[in-house]
Amino acid sequence: MNQPLSPLQIAKSLTELWSPQVIAEVNEMYVKVAKAKGELPWHTHEHEDEMFLILQGEFTLDFDDGRVTLGAGDVHVVPRGKRHRPIAKNECLMMIFEQKSTSHTGNEMTSQTKSISDQLQWINSR
């Protein structure tokens, strides 16, 4: 990848909600962008931390012991093993930093769960 990328522009171009797309790889990490609205189910990533950087809009993470609301430019790390539920009342654009082994919806497989193959579509089309 020799050309700079605009994560915001790539996220804006996505047509499917809650379908993260890998835009770069850093060591054993994927850098992803996503467009979200609504919510994902409660889930846990037992062995991986998950970092969210909000590009546009507002994003909420519910936890068993509270809630964190993020706006554009905010970052939050969900520690491994922490049960959470992502929510975006209105459309939200974000970057997600995860180990390559991280499953989209952790320990919960639902109709919203995206495989790694699904998440590699954008980068594989370049």
N, CA, C and O atoms as a GROMACS GRO file, in nm:
protein
  504
    1MET      N    1   0.086  -0.117   0.000
    1MET     CA    2   0.000   0.000   0.000
    1MET      C    3   0.090   0.123   0.000
    1MET      O    4   0.150   0.158   0.102
    2ASN      N    5   0.100   0.187  -0.115
    2ASN     CA    6   0.187   0.302  -0.128
    2ASN      C    7   0.112   0.434  -0.126
    2ASN      O    8   0.174   0.540  -0.116
    3GLN      N    9  -0.018   0.430  -0.135
    3GLN     CA   10  -0.099   0.551  -0.137
    3GLN      C   11  -0.166   0.572  -0.002
    3GLN      O   12  -0.206   0.476   0.064
    4PRO      N   13  -0.178   0.698   0.040
    4PRO     CA   14  -0.249   0.724   0.167
    4PRO      C   15  -0.396   0.686   0.154
    4PRO      O   16  -0.454   0.691   0.046
    5LEU      N   17  -0.454   0.649   0.266
    5LEU     CA   18  -0.595   0.612   0.271
    5LEU      C   19  -0.670   0.714   0.356
    5LEU      O   20  -0.613   0.774   0.447
    6SER      N   21  -0.796   0.733   0.326
    6SER     CA   22  -0.884   0.814   0.410
    6SER      C   23  -0.986   0.722   0.475
    6SER      O   24  -1.085   0.686   0.412
    7PRO      N   25  -0.961   0.682   0.600
    7PRO     CA   26  -1.056   0.593   0.667
    7PRO      C   27  -1.198   0.650   0.667
    7PRO      O   28  -1.294   0.575   0.650
    8LEU      N   29  -1.212   0.781   0.686
    8LEU     CA   30  -1.345   0.842   0.686
    8LEU      C   31  -1.414   0.824   0.552
    8LEU      O   32  -1.531   0.786   0.547
    9GLN      N   33  -1.344   0.849   0.443
    9GLN     CA   34  -1.405   0.835   0.310
    9GLN      C   35  -1.439   0.689   0.280
    9GLN      O   36  -1.544   0.660   0.221
   10ILE      N   37  -1.352   0.598   0.321
   10ILE     CA   38  -1.381   0.456   0.299
   10ILE      C   39  -1.504   0.415   0.380
   10ILE      O   40  -1.592   0.348   0.328
   11ALA      N   41  -1.510   0.456   0.505
   11ALA     CA   42  -1.626   0.423   0.589
   11ALA      C   43  -1.754   0.481   0.530
   11ALA      O   44  -1.858   0.415   0.530
   12LYS      N   45  -1.747   0.605   0.481
   12LYS     CA   46  -1.866   0.667   0.419
   12LYS      C   47  -1.915   0.587   0.299
   12LYS      O   48  -2.035   0.582   0.272
   13SER      N   49  -1.822   0.525   0.227
   13SER     CA   50  -1.858   0.452   0.105
   13SER      C   51  -1.921   0.316   0.132
   13SER      O   52  -1.979   0.256   0.041
   14LEU      N   53  -1.911   0.266   0.254
   14LEU     CA   54  -1.967   0.134   0.285
   14LEU      C   55  -2.119   0.137   0.274
   14LEU      O   56  -2.183   0.235   0.312
   15THR      N   57  -2.174   0.030   0.222
   15THR     CA   58  -2.320   0.024   0.203
   15THR      C   59  -2.388  -0.067   0.305
   15THR      O   60  -2.510  -0.058   0.323
   16GLU      N   61  -2.313  -0.153   0.370
   16GLU     CA   62  -2.372  -0.248   0.465
   16GLU      C   63  -2.338  -0.207   0.609
   16GLU      O   64  -2.221  -0.185   0.642
   17LEU      N   65  -2.440  -0.199   0.693
   17LEU     CA   66  -2.418  -0.165   0.833
   17LEU      C   67  -2.358  -0.283   0.909
   17LEU      O   68  -2.385  -0.399   0.878
   18TRP      N   69  -2.276  -0.251   1.008
   18TRP     CA   70  -2.215  -0.351   1.096
   18TRP      C   71  -2.135  -0.455   1.018
   18TRP      O   72  -2.128  -0.572   1.058
   19SER      N   73  -2.074  -0.413   0.907
   19SER     CA   74  -1.991  -0.503   0.828
   19SER      C   75  -1.851  -0.443   0.816
   19SER      O   76  -1.818  -0.384   0.714
   20PRO      N   77  -1.768  -0.459   0.921
   20PRO     CA   78  -1.635  -0.398   0.920
   20PRO      C   79  -1.554  -0.445   0.799
   20PRO      O   80  -1.564  -0.559   0.755
   21GLN      N   81  -1.474  -0.352   0.746
   21GLN     CA   82  -1.388  -0.385   0.634
   21GLN      C   83  -1.243  -0.354   0.670
   21GLN      O   84  -1.212  -0.246   0.719
   22VAL      N   85  -1.156  -0.451   0.645
   22VAL     CA   86  -1.014  -0.433   0.671
   22VAL      C   87  -0.958  -0.337   0.567
   22VAL      O   88  -0.976  -0.356   0.446
   23ILE      N   89  -0.889  -0.231   0.617
   23ILE     CA   90  -0.827  -0.136   0.524
   23ILE      C   91  -0.675  -0.140   0.533
   23ILE      O   92  -0.606  -0.085   0.447
   24ALA      N   93  -0.622  -0.204   0.637
   24ALA     CA   94  -0.477  -0.215   0.653
   24ALA      C   95  -0.445  -0.325   0.752
   24ALA      O   96  -0.530  -0.368   0.830
   25GLU      N   97  -0.319  -0.370   0.747
   25GLU     CA   98  -0.268  -0.466   0.843
   25GLU      C   99  -0.143  -0.408   0.908
   25GLU      O  100  -0.057  -0.352   0.839
   26VAL      N  101  -0.134  -0.420   1.039
   26VAL     CA  102  -0.017  -0.376   1.114
   26VAL      C  103   0.025  -0.491   1.203
   26VAL      O  104  -0.044  -0.525   1.299
   27ASN      N  105   0.139  -0.552   1.172
   27ASN     CA  106   0.186  -0.669   1.244
   27ASN      C  107   0.074  -0.773   1.249
   27ASN      O  108   0.028  -0.817   1.144
   28GLU      N  109   0.030  -0.813   1.366
   28GLU     CA  110  -0.076  -0.913   1.378
   28GLU      C  111  -0.212  -0.850   1.404
   28GLU      O  112  -0.301  -0.912   1.463
   29MET      N  113  -0.228  -0.724   1.360
   29MET     CA  114  -0.353  -0.650   1.382
   29MET      C  115  -0.417  -0.616   1.248
   29MET      O  116  -0.349  -0.595   1.148
   30TYR      N  117  -0.550  -0.610   1.249
   30TYR     CA  118  -0.626  -0.554   1.138
   30TYR      C  119  -0.674  -0.416   1.178
   30TYR      O  120  -0.716  -0.393   1.291
   31VAL      N  121  -0.666  -0.324   1.083
   31VAL     CA  122  -0.727  -0.192   1.097
   31VAL      C  123  -0.852  -0.197   1.010
   31VAL      O  124  -0.844  -0.222   0.890
   32LYS      N  125  -0.967  -0.173   1.072
   32LYS     CA  126  -1.094  -0.185   1.002
   32LYS      C  127  -1.172  -0.055   1.010
   32LYS      O  128  -1.151   0.026   1.100
   33VAL      N  129  -1.262  -0.035   0.914
   33VAL     CA  130  -1.360   0.073   0.924
   33VAL      C  131  -1.498   0.010   0.916
   33VAL      O  132  -1.515  -0.097   0.858
   34ALA      N  133  -1.596   0.078   0.975
   34ALA     CA  134  -1.732   0.026   0.974
   34ALA      C  135  -1.831   0.142   0.978
   34ALA      O  136  -1.801   0.251   1.026
   35LYS      N  137  -1.948   0.114   0.925
   35LYS     CA  138  -2.063   0.203   0.935
   35LYS      C  139  -2.164   0.130   1.022
   35LYS      O  140  -2.197   0.014   0.996
   36ALA      N  141  -2.213   0.198   1.124
   36ALA     CA  142  -2.303   0.131   1.219
   36ALA      C  143  -2.427   0.214   1.243
   36ALA      O  144  -2.424   0.337   1.241
   37LYS      N  145  -2.536   0.144   1.265
   37LYS     CA  146  -2.662   0.203   1.312
   37LYS      C  147  -2.743   0.089   1.370
   37LYS      O  148  -2.755  -0.018   1.310
   38GLY      N  149  -2.799   0.113   1.488
   38GLY     CA  150  -2.870   0.006   1.558
   38GLY      C  151  -2.776  -0.054   1.661
   38GLY      O  152  -2.698   0.017   1.724
   39GLU      N  153  -2.784  -0.186   1.678
   39GLU     CA  154  -2.698  -0.248   1.779
   39GLU      C  155  -2.656  -0.388   1.738
   39GLU      O  156  -2.721  -0.453   1.656
   40LEU      N  157  -2.546  -0.432   1.796
   40LEU     CA  158  -2.502  -0.570   1.786
   40LEU      C  159  -2.539  -0.640   1.916
   40LEU      O  160  -2.565  -0.574   2.017
   41PRO      N  161  -2.543  -0.772   1.916
   41PRO     CA  162  -2.576  -0.844   2.040
   41PRO      C  163  -2.464  -0.833   2.143
   41PRO      O  164  -2.349  -0.804   2.110
   42TRP      N  165  -2.501  -0.856   2.268
   42TRP     CA  166  -2.401  -0.866   2.374
   42TRP      C  167  -2.302  -0.975   2.335
   42TRP      O  168  -2.342  -1.081   2.287
   43HIS      N  169  -2.174  -0.949   2.356
   43HIS     CA  170  -2.074  -1.050   2.327
   43HIS      C  171  -1.943  -1.021   2.400
   43HIS      O  172  -1.926  -0.914   2.459
   44THR      N  173  -1.853  -1.118   2.396
   44THR     CA  174  -1.724  -1.110   2.463
   44THR      C  175  -1.616  -1.161   2.369
   44THR      O  176  -1.636  -1.259   2.298
   45HIS      N  177  -1.502  -1.094   2.370
   45HIS     CA  178  -1.382  -1.144   2.303
   45HIS      C  179  -1.290  -1.193   2.415
   45HIS      O  180  -1.222  -1.114   2.479
   46GLU      N  181  -1.289  -1.322   2.436
   46GLU     CA  182  -1.219  -1.380   2.551
   46GLU      C  183  -1.068  -1.351   2.552
   46GLU      O  184  -1.010  -1.332   2.659
   47HIS      N  185  -1.006  -1.347   2.434
   47HIS     CA  186  -0.860  -1.340   2.429
   47HIS      C  187  -0.805  -1.215   2.363
   47HIS      O  188  -0.683  -1.201   2.352
   48GLU      N  189  -0.891  -1.124   2.319
   48GLU     CA  190  -0.842  -1.008   2.246
   48GLU      C  191  -0.905  -0.878   2.298
   48GLU      O  192  -1.024  -0.874   2.329
   49ASP      N  193  -0.822  -0.773   2.307
   49ASP     CA  194  -0.873  -0.638   2.330
   49ASP      C  195  -0.928  -0.587   2.197
   49ASP      O  196  -0.895  -0.639   2.091
   50GLU      N  197  -1.012  -0.484   2.205
   50GLU     CA  198  -1.073  -0.426   2.085
   50GLU      C  199  -1.074  -0.274   2.103
   50GLU      O  200  -1.124  -0.223   2.203
   51MET      N  201  -1.017  -0.202   2.005
   51MET     CA  202  -1.009  -0.057   2.017
   51MET      C  203  -1.097   0.010   1.911
   51MET      O  204  -1.090  -0.024   1.793
   52PHE      N  205  -1.178   0.104   1.956
   52PHE     CA  206  -1.266   0.181   1.868
   52PHE      C  207  -1.219   0.326   1.863
   52PHE      O  208  -1.191   0.386   1.966
   53LEU      N  209  -1.209   0.382   1.742
   53LEU     CA  210  -1.183   0.523   1.719
   53LEU      C  211  -1.299   0.576   1.636
   53LEU      O  212  -1.320   0.532   1.523
   54ILE      N  213  -1.375   0.668   1.691
   54ILE     CA  214  -1.494   0.718   1.622
   54ILE      C  215  -1.454   0.827   1.523
   54ILE      O  216  -1.390   0.925   1.560
   55LEU      N  217  -1.493   0.807   1.398
   55LEU     CA  218  -1.462   0.902   1.292
   55LEU      C  219  -1.572   1.007   1.276
   55LEU      O  220  -1.544   1.124   1.248
   56GLN      N  221  -1.697   0.964   1.293
   56GLN     CA  222  -1.812   1.054   1.274
   56GLN      C  223  -1.931   0.996   1.349
   56GLN      O  224  -1.953   0.874   1.345
   57GLY      N  225  -2.006   1.080   1.415
   57GLY     CA  226  -2.127   1.035   1.484
   57GLY      C  227  -2.100   1.003   1.630
   57GLY      O  228  -2.000   1.045   1.688
   58GLU      N  229  -2.192   0.928   1.687
   58GLU     CA  230  -2.185   0.892   1.829
   58GLU      C  231  -2.204   0.742   1.842
   58GLU      O  232  -2.283   0.680   1.771
   59PHE      N  233  -2.129   0.683   1.935
   59PHE     CA  234  -2.124   0.538   1.952
   59PHE      C  235  -2.128   0.506   2.101
   59PHE      O  236  -2.057   0.569   2.180
   60THR      N  237  -2.208   0.411   2.139
   60THR     CA  238  -2.220   0.372   2.279
   60THR      C  239  -2.180   0.227   2.296
   60THR      O  240  -2.214   0.141   2.215
   61LEU      N  241  -2.109   0.201   2.403
   61LEU     CA  242  -2.075   0.065   2.443
   61LEU      C  243  -2.140   0.040   2.577
   61LEU      O  244  -2.105   0.105   2.676
   62ASP      N  245  -2.232  -0.054   2.582
   62ASP     CA  246  -2.292  -0.095   2.709
   62ASP      C  247  -2.206  -0.206   2.767
   62ASP      O  248  -2.159  -0.295   2.696
   63PHE      N  249  -2.188  -0.200   2.899
   63PHE     CA  250  -2.117  -0.304   2.974
   63PHE      C  251  -2.208  -0.348   3.088
   63PHE      O  252  -2.302  -0.278   3.123
   64ASP      N  253  -2.179  -0.462   3.145
   64ASP     CA  254  -2.258  -0.508   3.259
   64ASP      C  255  -2.253  -0.409   3.374
   64ASP      O  256  -2.347  -0.400   3.453
   65ASP      N  257  -2.144  -0.335   3.384
   65ASP     CA  258  -2.127  -0.242   3.496
   65ASP      C  259  -2.132  -0.094   3.455
   65ASP      O  260  -2.085  -0.009   3.530
   66GLY      N  261  -2.187  -0.064   3.338
   66GLY     CA  262  -2.196   0.076   3.298
   66GLY      C  263  -2.203   0.095   3.148
   66GLY      O  264  -2.233   0.002   3.073
   67ARG      N  265  -2.174   0.217   3.107
   67ARG     CA  266  -2.187   0.254   2.967
   67ARG      C  267  -2.083   0.361   2.934
   67ARG      O  268  -2.052   0.446   3.018
   68VAL      N  269  -2.030   0.356   2.812
   68VAL     CA  270  -1.938   0.458   2.762
   68VAL      C  271  -1.996   0.509   2.631
   68VAL      O  272  -2.031   0.431   2.543
   69THR      N  273  -2.005   0.642   2.618
   69THR     CA  274  -2.052   0.703   2.494
   69THR      C  275  -1.936   0.782   2.433
   69THR      O  276  -1.872   0.863   2.500
   70LEU      N  277  -1.912   0.757   2.305
   70LEU     CA  278  -1.800   0.816   2.234
   70LEU      C  279  -1.849   0.904   2.120
   70LEU      O  280  -1.951   0.874   2.057
   71GLY      N  281  -1.778   1.014   2.095
   71GLY     CA  282  -1.806   1.101   1.982
   71GLY      C  283  -1.686   1.103   1.889
   71GLY      O  284  -1.586   1.038   1.915
   72ALA      N  285  -1.698   1.178   1.780
   72ALA     CA  286  -1.591   1.186   1.680
   72ALA      C  287  -1.458   1.222   1.746
   72ALA      O  288  -1.450   1.318   1.822
   73GLY      N  289  -1.355   1.145   1.716
   73GLY     CA  290  -1.222   1.166   1.771
   73GLY      C  291  -1.196   1.090   1.899
   73GLY      O  292  -1.081   1.083   1.943
   74ASP      N  293  -1.299   1.033   1.960
   74ASP     CA  294  -1.281   0.958   2.085
   74ASP      C  295  -1.234   0.816   2.058
   74ASP      O  296  -1.265   0.756   1.956
   75VAL      N  297  -1.157   0.764   2.153
   75VAL     CA  298  -1.103   0.628   2.147
   75VAL      C  299  -1.142   0.556   2.276
   75VAL      O  300  -1.143   0.614   2.384
   76HIS      N  301  -1.174   0.427   2.261
   76HIS     CA  302  -1.198   0.344   2.379
   76HIS      C  303  -1.151   0.202   2.350
   76HIS      O  304  -1.174   0.149   2.242
   77VAL      N  305  -1.086   0.144   2.449
   77VAL     CA  306  -1.041   0.005   2.438
   77VAL      C  307  -1.130  -0.082   2.527
   77VAL      O  308  -1.144  -0.057   2.647
   78VAL      N  309  -1.189  -0.184   2.466
   78VAL     CA  310  -1.265  -0.284   2.541
   78VAL      C  311  -1.167  -0.395   2.575
   78VAL      O  312  -1.117  -0.463   2.486
   79PRO      N  313  -1.139  -0.414   2.704
   79PRO     CA  314  -1.042  -0.517   2.742
   79PRO      C  315  -1.093  -0.658   2.712
   79PRO      O  316  -1.213  -0.685   2.714
   80ARG      N  317  -0.999  -0.745   2.683
   80ARG     CA  318  -1.035  -0.886   2.658
   80ARG      C  319  -1.119  -0.938   2.774
   80ARG      O  320  -1.093  -0.908   2.890
   81GLY      N  321  -1.218  -1.018   2.740
   81GLY     CA  322  -1.303  -1.078   2.842
   81GLY      C  323  -1.414  -0.989   2.894
   81GLY      O  324  -1.494  -1.034   2.976
   82LYS      N  325  -1.422  -0.864   2.848
   82LYS     CA  326  -1.525  -0.770   2.896
   82LYS      C  327  -1.649  -0.781   2.807
   82LYS      O  328  -1.643  -0.752   2.688
   83ARG      N  329  -1.760  -0.823   2.865
   83ARG     CA  330  -1.887  -0.837   2.792
   83ARG      C  331  -1.937  -0.697   2.755
   83ARG      O  332  -1.940  -0.607   2.839
   84HIS      N  333  -1.978  -0.681   2.628
   84HIS     CA  334  -2.021  -0.549   2.580
   84HIS      C  335  -2.125  -0.561   2.469
   84HIS      O  336  -2.139  -0.665   2.404
   85ARG      N  337  -2.196  -0.450   2.450
   85ARG     CA  338  -2.295  -0.441   2.342
   85ARG      C  339  -2.276  -0.306   2.273
   85ARG      O  340  -2.299  -0.202   2.335
   86PRO      N  341  -2.234  -0.306   2.146
   86PRO     CA  342  -2.219  -0.183   2.070
   86PRO      C  343  -2.354  -0.130   2.021
   86PRO      O  344  -2.439  -0.207   1.975
   87ILE      N  345  -2.372   0.002   2.033
   87ILE     CA  346  -2.498   0.067   1.993
   87ILE      C  347  -2.467   0.198   1.920
   87ILE      O  348  -2.382   0.275   1.964
   88ALA      N  349  -2.537   0.222   1.810
   88ALA     CA  350  -2.532   0.351   1.741
   88ALA      C  351  -2.677   0.389   1.710
   88ALA      O  352  -2.739   0.332   1.620
   89LYS      N  353  -2.729   0.486   1.784
   89LYS     CA  354  -2.868   0.528   1.763
   89LYS      C  355  -2.887   0.588   1.624
   89LYS      O  356  -2.990   0.567   1.559
   90ASN      N  357  -2.786   0.662   1.578
   90ASN     CA  358  -2.784   0.718   1.443
   90ASN      C  359  -2.659   0.666   1.374
   90ASN      O  360  -2.573   0.605   1.438
   91GLU      N  361  -2.650   0.688   1.245
   91GLU     CA  362  -2.535   0.637   1.171
   91GLU      C  363  -2.404   0.687   1.231
   91GLU      O  364  -2.389   0.805   1.263
   92CYS      N  365  -2.311   0.597   1.246
   92CYS     CA  366  -2.181   0.625   1.305
   92CYS      C  367  -2.073   0.559   1.220
   92CYS      O  368  -2.091   0.447   1.172
   93LEU      N  369  -1.961   0.629   1.201
   93LEU     CA  370  -1.848   0.575   1.126
   93LEU      C  371  -1.732   0.559   1.223
   93LEU      O  372  -1.706   0.647   1.305
   94MET      N  373  -1.662   0.447   1.213
   94MET     CA  374  -1.556   0.418   1.310
   94MET      C  375  -1.442   0.340   1.248
   94MET      O  376  -1.455   0.276   1.144
   95MET      N  377  -1.328   0.348   1.318
   95MET     CA  378  -1.215   0.259   1.292
   95MET      C  379  -1.207   0.162   1.409
   95MET      O  380  -1.235   0.199   1.524
   96ILE      N  381  -1.170   0.039   1.379
   96ILE     CA  382  -1.158  -0.064   1.481
   96ILE      C  383  -1.020  -0.128   1.464
   96ILE      O  384  -0.978  -0.161   1.353
   97PHE      N  385  -0.950  -0.144   1.575
   97PHE     CA  386  -0.818  -0.206   1.576
   97PHE      C  387  -0.830  -0.336   1.654
   97PHE      O  388  -0.863  -0.336   1.773
   98GLU      N  389  -0.801  -0.448   1.586
   98GLU     CA  390  -0.817  -0.579   1.649
   98GLU      C  391  -0.708  -0.674   1.604
   98GLU      O  392  -0.653  -0.660   1.495
   99GLN      N  393  -0.677  -0.771   1.690
   99GLN     CA  394  -0.589  -0.879   1.648
   99GLN      C  395  -0.658  -0.955   1.535
   99GLN      O  396  -0.781  -0.960   1.528
  100LYS      N  397  -0.579  -1.013   1.448
  100LYS     CA  398  -0.635  -1.085   1.334
  100LYS      C  399  -0.723  -1.202   1.377
  100LYS      O  400  -0.809  -1.246   1.300
  101SER      N  401  -0.702  -1.253   1.496
  101SER     CA  402  -0.780  -1.368   1.545
  101SER      C  403  -0.917  -1.329   1.600
  101SER      O  404  -0.995  -1.417   1.636
  102THR      N  405  -0.948  -1.199   1.608
  102THR     CA  406  -1.072  -1.154   1.673
  102THR      C  407  -1.193  -1.184   1.586
  102THR      O  408  -1.201  -1.144   1.470
  103SER      N  409  -1.288  -1.256   1.644
  103SER     CA  410  -1.415  -1.285   1.577
  103SER      C  411  -1.507  -1.164   1.589
  103SER      O  412  -1.512  -1.101   1.694
  104HIS      N  413  -1.579  -1.132   1.483
  104HIS     CA  414  -1.662  -1.013   1.476
  104HIS      C  415  -1.752  -0.994   1.596
  104HIS      O  416  -1.750  -0.888   1.659
  105THR      N  417  -1.829  -1.094   1.630
  105THR     CA  418  -1.918  -1.083   1.745
  105THR      C  419  -1.875  -1.178   1.857
  105THR      O  420  -1.958  -1.232   1.931
  106GLY      N  421  -1.745  -1.197   1.868
  106GLY     CA  422  -1.688  -1.274   1.978
  106GLY      C  423  -1.749  -1.411   1.993
  106GLY      O  424  -1.749  -1.492   1.900
  107ASN      N  425  -1.801  -1.437   2.112
  107ASN     CA  426  -1.855  -1.568   2.145
  107ASN      C  427  -1.999  -1.587   2.100
  107ASN      O  428  -2.057  -1.693   2.125
  108GLU      N  429  -2.058  -1.488   2.034
  108GLU     CA  430  -2.198  -1.496   1.988
  108GLU      C  431  -2.202  -1.498   1.835
  108GLU      O  432  -2.153  -1.405   1.771
  109MET      N  433  -2.259  -1.600   1.778
  109MET     CA  434  -2.276  -1.607   1.634
  109MET      C  435  -2.422  -1.578   1.602
  109MET      O  436  -2.512  -1.650   1.646
  110THR      N  437  -2.445  -1.471   1.524
  110THR     CA  438  -2.581  -1.431   1.488
  110THR      C  439  -2.586  -1.404   1.339
  110THR      O  440  -2.486  -1.419   1.269
  111SER      N  441  -2.701  -1.364   1.291
  111SER     CA  442  -2.715  -1.329   1.149
  111SER      C  443  -2.633  -1.204   1.115
  111SER      O  444  -2.608  -1.179   0.997
  112GLN      N  445  -2.592  -1.126   1.215
  112GLN     CA  446  -2.511  -1.007   1.192
  112GLN      C  447  -2.361  -1.037   1.188
  112GLN      O  448  -2.282  -0.953   1.145
  113THR      N  449  -2.321  -1.155   1.232
  113THR     CA  450  -2.180  -1.189   1.239
  113THR      C  451  -2.119  -1.196   1.100
  113THR      O  452  -2.173  -1.259   1.009
  114LYS      N  453  -2.004  -1.129   1.084
  114LYS     CA  454  -1.931  -1.129   0.957
  114LYS      C  455  -1.803  -1.211   0.973
  114LYS      O  456  -1.730  -1.196   1.071
  115SER      N  457  -1.777  -1.296   0.876
  115SER     CA  458  -1.655  -1.377   0.878
  115SER      C  459  -1.535  -1.288   0.844
  115SER      O  460  -1.551  -1.177   0.794
  116ILE      N  461  -1.417  -1.338   0.872
  116ILE     CA  462  -1.296  -1.266   0.833
  116ILE      C  463  -1.294  -1.249   0.682
  116ILE      O  464  -1.255  -1.143   0.632
  117SER      N  465  -1.335  -1.350   0.609
  117SER     CA  466  -1.342  -1.342   0.463
  117SER      C  467  -1.431  -1.225   0.419
  117SER      O  468  -1.395  -1.150   0.329
  118ASP      N  469  -1.547  -1.211   0.482
  118ASP     CA  470  -1.637  -1.098   0.452
  118ASP      C  471  -1.567  -0.965   0.478
  118ASP      O  472  -1.582  -0.869   0.402
  119GLN      N  473  -1.491  -0.960   0.588
  119GLN     CA  474  -1.427  -0.836   0.629
  119GLN      C  475  -1.305  -0.799   0.543
  119GLN      O  476  -1.259  -0.685   0.546
  120LEU      N  477  -1.255  -0.894   0.466
  120LEU     CA  478  -1.139  -0.870   0.379
  120LEU      C  479  -1.179  -0.827   0.238
  120LEU      O  480  -1.092  -0.806   0.154
  121GLN      N  481  -1.307  -0.814   0.211
  121GLN     CA  482  -1.352  -0.781   0.076
  121GLN      C  483  -1.294  -0.651   0.023
  121GLN      O  484  -1.247  -0.645  -0.090
  122TRP      N  485  -1.295  -0.546   0.105
  122TRP     CA  486  -1.247  -0.415   0.056
  122TRP      C  487  -1.099  -0.422   0.022
  122TRP      O  488  -1.059  -0.382  -0.088
  123ILE      N  489  -1.018  -0.471   0.113
  123ILE     CA  490  -0.873  -0.472   0.089
  123ILE      C  491  -0.836  -0.568  -0.024
  123ILE      O  492  -0.740  -0.542  -0.098
  124ASN      N  493  -0.909  -0.678  -0.039
  124ASN     CA  494  -0.880  -0.773  -0.147
  124ASN      C  495  -0.922  -0.720  -0.283
  124ASN      O  496  -0.876  -0.770  -0.385
  125SER      N  497  -1.008  -0.620  -0.286
  125SER     CA  498  -1.054  -0.562  -0.415
  125SER      C  499  -0.958  -0.455  -0.466
  125SER      O  500  -0.975  -0.406  -0.578
  126ARG      N  501  -0.859  -0.419  -0.387
  126ARG     CA  502  -0.765  -0.313  -0.427
  126ARG      C  503  -0.657  -0.367  -0.519
  126ARG      O  504  -0.570  -0.292  -0.562
   0.00000   0.00000   0.00000
